Amino acid sequence: MTGPAQRILAFACKAMAGKAVGARAALGTIRFAGAASDSREVKPGRLFFALFGERVDGFDFCGAAAQAGAAAVVVAAHRGRPAGCQGIPVIAVADPRKALGDLATAVRKKFQGRVVGVTGSNGKTTTKELVAAALSPAGQVLRTQGNLNTDVGLPLTVLEATGKEAFWVLEMAMRAPGEIAYLAGIAQPHVAVVTNVAAAHLGRLGSLDAVARAKGEIFGGLAPDGIAVLPVDEPRLEPEVADLPEARKRRFGFAGSASARAFVRIMEFIPDGAAGSRIRLSVGYEPVVLRLSLAGEHNARNAAAALAVSNALGVPLLPAAAALEHATLPPHRSHVFSLGGRTVLDDCYNANPTSMTAALRTLVGSAGRFGRTFAILGDMLELGEAAAELHQAVGQEAVKIGVAGLAVVGSLGAKIAEGATAAGLPANRAMVFDDPETAAQTVSTWTAPGDWILVKASRGMRLERAVEALRKKL
C-alpha cells in the first residue's frame, strides 16, 4: 500500500474552521499527507496536531514536529504561535482535538469505497482483523492499526488512507456514553458491528444496559441503507436497531433456540488443539466449513460476524472464508504456541469477566481429555463496585470447568484465588504473587509436557511479562 493521500492545506483549513497564521505561501499551494499527534511520529509532509493531554502538552512539541518535516501544525487559537515554527504554516483552531475529527469527517465524505465500523465489549480487534481478511478478496483494505481506535486514533487512521482502498475497517473503543456516537459520526459506516455486550467499563457506565446503549450508538451513525451486524442472543442490543427494517440487519450466533433470526449460524464447533478450531457454518442458506487458526467458541462467533459483514458488502462466501483461514492477529490476542512441550495461550492484551471465562473455557476445551490446564491471571480493571465479586466468580468458574492451578497477580487477582479456593482448589494451586515473572516461574514448575497454560489480565497489568518469563524458563 502506498502512503496517505496528498491533500491541499486549504482543504484542511476549511474543514477545521481554522485560520492560518504566518503562512509564507498560499495554502492552496501547500500539500500534506497524513497526520500525527505525537511529534515522534511526524514524517515529512504530515500535519501535526498539538493536543493537550493528561501527561504532555503537544503545543510544547510543535518545534520538534516542524524540525521533523511537518507540513503545518494545528494549535488552539488562544495559545498563540508556538516556538520553532517560523518556516511552516500554523493553523489556529478552536479545539485541535475536534479539528482532527472534523478533518477526518471531511476526508471520509470524499471516500468512494465502503466503511465498516466495529465495536463491542470483547473481541473488537479480533473481529476487525477477521473482517479485514474476509473483505480482502474484493479489494484493498485499510484497517485500524494497534490501539488507534479512539477519538484521536480513528481520525488519524482515516487520514492515513490513500483514498483508493475498496474498504476501510475502523475499530471503535469507548469509556463513556457518547464516544461511539462521535466516532460513528466521523466514520459513517456502511456496516456497523457490535460483537457483544459484557461487563466492561461497569465502573464508568454502571450497568450492562448502559453498556449496550453506549455500544449501540454505532448503529445511529450508519450511512443511508447501512446494515447492522449484531449477536442473535443479545436482547439488550435489539432496542438499538429497532428502527431499522429487518432487511438491514445481519445477526450471527450459534445454532439453537434463538438462532431462527440469525443470518450466519454456527452449526458445529470442533476444538483442534494448538491448530485452533474447525467450524461449520450456514451463511444464509449456504454452508461453509472453516479451519480457523484461533481457538475458542468466542472466536467462532467473531468469524461469524466477519462473514456477516462480507456478505453484507457482496463478497462471495468461499473466497471470504478462505481468506479467514489465513487471518493473523496482533500480539497477545488468542495467540497459541508451543513452549517446552507445553502449549501457551497468550491472551493477555485485555480482559473482563466475559472474556476471561471464555478464555478459560477455550483453555480446557483445547487441551482435551489428556492435557492439564493452568492459568496465570491478573486484575480485570474498570469493573466498579462489583469488581471483587466478579473476580471471585471467575475463580469459582475456573474450578468448575476443570483448571488444575491458578497463579494470580494483583489485589483484585487475589480475589480470583479466593474464589477458586472456596470452590475447592487446593491453596497450593491457587497462589497469589507480587509480579508476573514469579507467577510464571512457579507455574512452570507445576506443568509437564502436554499441559496448557493461559495468560490473561487487563492491559494495565502488563502480563506479557509472564509470557516472556515462561519463554525463558521453559
N, C-alpha and C positions, 0 to 999 in steps of 0.2 A: 504494500500500500504506500502511495506517495504521501507527502506531508500535507498539513492542513491547507485548505483553500486560501488563496490570497484575496484579500478584500480591501476596499478603499477606506481609508481612515475617516473620510467624511461620512460614509455609511454608518460606521460605528458611532461617531459623534452624534449623529441624528437619532439613532436608535436609543442611545443612552440619555438623550436630552442634555448633552454636555456642551461645554464651551471650551474651545481651545485657547490655551494661554501660551504666548510666546512662540507660536509656530513660525519657522523661518520659510516655510513653503506652504502653498495652498494644500489643504487637507485632501483635496481631490487628486493630488499627485502622489500622495504617500500611501503605501500599501503595508498591510500587516498580515501575518499568518499565524493563527493560534493565539493562545493567551496563557498567562501564568499568574498565580497569586503568591508564589514563593520565588524570591529573587534567584535562588539556586537553580530553579527550573527554567529560567529565562534562556531562550535561544535567540539568535539574531532574527529580527523581524517580528517577534511576538509583542503583544500588548502586555503590560504589567499592571495588575490591579492592586492598589495599595489598600489592603483590607486591615481593619483594626481587629485584632484577635485577643484571646484570653492571655496569651503569652507574649506575643510580639505585635508591634505596630508596623504594618507594611510601609507606611509613609517614611519610616527611617531607612528603608532599603531601596528607595527609588533610585538613588545614585548608583547603587550596585547593579540594579536592573539596567540602567542606562549604559553602564560600562560593559554589561554582558551583551549589549546589542539590541535592547528593546526598541521597537518602532515608536512607542509612545508610552506614557504612564497615565493611569487613571486615578485621580485623587479626589478626596472630599473637598468641595469648593472652599469651605471655611478654613482649610489648613494652609492655604497659600501655595506658593511654588516650592517644591522640595529642592534641597541642595543636590548638586551634581547632575542636574538635568538640563543644563544650558543648551545642549546640542539637539534635543529632541522635543517634540510637542508634549505638553502637559494638558490633559483633558480634565477639566473640573466638572464634577457631578454632585448631585445632592447626596447620594449614598453609593459608594463604589460597589458594595455587595449587590444592591438592587440593580445597579447599572450593568453588572456582569450578567445577571439574569435577563435584563431587557435586551442586551445584545444577543444572547443565545436565542431568545424568543424570535428576534428578527431573522436570525440565520435559519432557524427551524422553519419559518414561514416560506423560505425560498427553496427548501429541500423538496425534491420531486419523488423521493423514494418513500418507503414505508417505515413507520416508527413503532417499536414495541416498548412498553413500559412494564417493569417487573418490580413488585414489592411483596411483602409478606413477613410474618414473624420469623420463619425459618426458611432456609433454602433459597434465598434471593439470588445469591451469587451462583450457586449450582445451577439453578433454573436459567439464569441469564446465560451461562455458558452453554447449556444444553439447547436453549432456544437459538443462540448464535450458530451452533453446529447444525441444527436441523434446517435452518434457513440457508446455509452456505451453498447447497447445490444450486440455488436460484440466483446467486449473485454475491457481490462483495458485501461484507457485514462489518459495521463499526459497532463495537460493544464497549461498555464501561470497563475501564482498567482499574485494578486494585480496589481501593475504597473511595473512588471518585463518584459517590452516589448521594451526595448532599447538595445543599443549596449553592455550594461553591463547586463541588466536583462535577455535578451533572452539566452545568453550563460550560465548564472547561472541556468536558468530553465533546459537547456539541461543537465547540469552536475548534476542536482538533479534526473535525470531519473534512474530507475532501469535497463533500457535496455530490460526489459521483457514485456513492455507495447505493446498493439496492435497498439495504436495511440498516437502521440504527436500532440497537437493543440497549436500552438505558435502564440501569438499576436505580431504584429509589429507596433511600433509607429515611427514617423519621425517628424523632424522640418526643414529639408533641403534636397535638392536633393542628391542622392547617399546613403542615410542612409538605405532605404528599400532594395536597391540592396545589401548592405553589409549584412543585416540580412538574406535576402533570400539566399545569398551565403552560409551562415552557415547552414540554415535550409534545403535547397534543397527540398522544399515541393513537395509532390506528387499531392496535390491540393492546389491552391492558390486562395484566396478570396479577392476581393475588394468590400466592402459593398456599397460604394457610393463615389462621388466626390462633395465636398461642400466648402463653404467659410471658411475654417480653415487654419491657417498659411499663410494667404494672406500677412501679414506683412513681411514674410520671402520669400515667393515664388512669390508673385506679381500678379498671375492670376490663374483662375480655370484651364486653360490649363496646367500651370506648376504644379498645384496640381495633375492633372490626370497623367501627365508624371511621377511624383515622386511616386505616389501610384502604377502606372503600372509597376514600376521596379520589383515588386514581381513576375510578370509573367516571367521575364527574368531569374529568379532563379529556375524555375520549373525543377524537375527531368525529365529524359527522359520519354516521353509519359505522362508527368504530365498534369493535367486538370485545366483549368482556370474557375473560377466561378465569374460572374460579372452581374451587373444590365442590364436588357434588354433595359432600357431607358436612358442609359448614353453614348451618342455618343463619348464623349471625351476619353473613355477607348478603343474604338474599334481599334484605331491605335496601341495600346499597345499589342493587341492579333492578329494583322493582319497576322502574320507569322505562327500562329497555325492553323491546319486544324479544320474544324467545329466539327469533332468528339471529339476534345479535349476541347470543350467549353460547359459550362452549364450556360445559362442565366436564370435569375429569375426576377419576377416582377408581377405587376397587369395585369390582362387580359385587353386588349384594342387594339388599332390600331397597337401598336409596339410589341404586345406580340406573334406574329406568330413565332418568333425565340426563345421564352422563353421555356426552358425545364420545369421549375417549374412556374406555373401560379397561382396567387391568384384570384380565381373566385368570391369570396364573402367575405366581412369583416363585422362582426357584433359586435359593441361595447357591452360589457357586464358589464358595471359599474365597481364597485370595484373588480369584479371577473376576469376582464381582457378583453378577447375577444374570439369570435368564428370565425374560419377561414375555408373556403372551398377552397381546392387547387387541382390542377392537376399536378402530377409529371410524366412526360412523358405523357402517356395516362391513368394513374391510378389515380382515385380520392381518396381524403382523407379529413377528417374533423378534425380540431384541436380545442381543448379548451385550449387556451394559458392564463397563469396567468398574462401576460403582456398586458398593454393597448396600443393602438395606431397602426395606419397603418404602421408606420415605423418598429414596432416590428413584424408585419406580414411579412414584407419584410425580416427582419433578420431571421425569422423562415424558410422562403422560401429558403434563402441562405443555411441554415443548412441542409435542405432536399436535396438540390442540391449536397452538399458535401457528405452526407451519401449515396446518390445514386451513386456518382462517385466512392466511395470506397466499393460498393457492399453490403451495409447494407440493409436488407429488409425494405420496406417502413413502414409497420404497426408497427413493434417494434420501429423503429426510431421515428415515430410520437407519439407513446405512451410515449416514454421517454421525448420528448419535453414538453409534458403536465406537467411534474413534474420538469422541469428545474427551478433553482433558480439563482438569480443574486447577485453579491456583493452589499454592501450598497450603497445607494444614486443613484441607477440606475433604473428608472422606477418602484420604489417601491410604491405601493398603500396601504394605511392603514387608518383605521377609528380613529377619534380623536374628542371626544366631540360631536358626531353626524355629524361632517364634514368628508369629505374624502380628505386625503392629498396625492398628487402625488409628491413624493420626487425623483427628477431627477437632483440633484444639483451637481453631480460629475463633469460635464463639460458642455460646451455649445459653439455653434457657430450659426450663423443666421439660417441655415437649421434645426438644431436640436431644436433650440428654437421655431421656427414656428411649427415644428412637435409636440412638447410637448404642445404648446398652443392649437393646433387643437385636440390633444388627450384629453386635459382637457375638452374642450367644448363638444366634441363628447361623452365622457364617462359620463358627467353629465346629458346629455339628455335634455329633454324639461323642466324639473321641478327643476333642481338644478342651482343655480347661480354659477358663476366661478370667482375666484380671483387668482392673481399670485404675488409672491414675486420674483423679478428678479434682476440680477446684471450684472456687466460688462461681455462682451464677449471679450476675450483678443486675441492678435496677429492677428488683422484684418487689420493693416496697415493704409494707408491714408484714406480709405473708412470707418473707424470704426464709426465715428459719423453718417454718412448717413445710415449705416447698422443697427445701434441701433434705429434710428428714424423709419426706415421701420418696425422693429419688433413691436414698439409701435403702429404704424398705423394698422398693421396686427392684433394685439390683439383686437383692437376695431372692426375691420371689421368682425372678426369671433365671437364676442359677449362676450368678457371678461368684467365683471362688474366693476373690480377695479384692479389697479396695485400699488404695493409698490416696489420701486426700490432703489438699493443701489449702490453707486459708481458714479464717474464722467461720465462715459460712460452710466451707467444705467440711469442717469438723462436724457440722450438723448432719451431713451425709453419712459419716461414720457412725454417728449417734443413732440414726435411723436404721442403719444396717445391723448394728449390734442388738438393737431392740427387736429386730426381725430374726435374730438367731445366728448371725455371722460371728464367729469367734473373734474376740478382741484383738488377737494377734494376726488377724486377717482383715481388720478394719482399722487401719492406723492413720494417725494424723501427723503430718510433717511440716516443718517450717519453710521448706523450699522444694521446688520441683525436682532438683537434682538428687537430693537424698531420697525422695519418694521413688524416683526411678531406679536408683541403685538397690533399694530394698525389694521392689517388685521383681527386679531381675533375678534376685536370689530365690524368689518363690516359684519361678517359672522353669519349665523344661521345654525342649524341642517339641513342637506340636501345639503349644499353648498360644493363646491370643491375648493381646494387650491393647486396651483402648486408652487414648489420652484425650481428655476433653475438659474445657472450662470456658468461662467468659474471656474475651480478648485481653482484658486488663490483667489477668493472672499470668500471662506470658508462659503458658505451659509448653511452648515449643522448646523450652529449656529442658523439659523432661524427655522430649523426643531425642534431643541431642545427647543427653546423658545415657539414654538407652543405647544409642549408636556406639558410644564409647565403651560402655560396659559389656555389651553383647557382641 
